[in-house]
Amino acid sequence: MTGLDPASAALEAARAHAAQAGLSIDYREGIAEDLVQAGERFDAVLASEVIEHVPDPAAFCAALAALVRPGGLVLLTTLNRTARSFAAAILGAEYLLRWLPRGTHDWRRFLTPAELETLLRQAGLTPVDRMGLVFDPLRWSWRLSERDLAVNYALAASRP
């Protein structure tokens, strides 16, 4: 397994968590395009809560497609561009609960599932499934939802 992040502080935290769990993960500092240039290929590629932060989502999807072997799977998690996502992710998570620093997200950069599917198709991938990730504040836990993609969602695509 390979982990990638452009922020060295995030990598230090990830390495510490992996060591505590007894996991052997090859963490590298960089961006997806660095791995493409190095000729890396993987059976599965996960980009969790990343695409809403990259300067060019179409180029990012193309890099993910280049990183996955034929028959492999690309999985992205991200935030939908809805009024509920603005309320939950920005007002709730950044300002009220302070889970994230204020200004972490720009709601205008959030992609709808249809927009993300289009970008993945343009990159040569085939969307195969999508699922909502719903926070339950009463149970203080997350659950999957086939219908509620209004705030967080996951989208899977395969490479033919």
Secondary structure, DSSP 4 states (H G I P E B T S, - for coil): -EEEES-HHHHHHHHHHHHHHT---EEEES-HHHHHHTT--EEEEEEES-GGGSS-HHHHHHHHHHHEEEEEEEEEEEE--SHHHIIIIIIIIIIIS-SS-TTS--GGG---HHHHHHHHHHTT-EEEEEEEEEEETTTTEEEEESS--SSEEEEEEE--
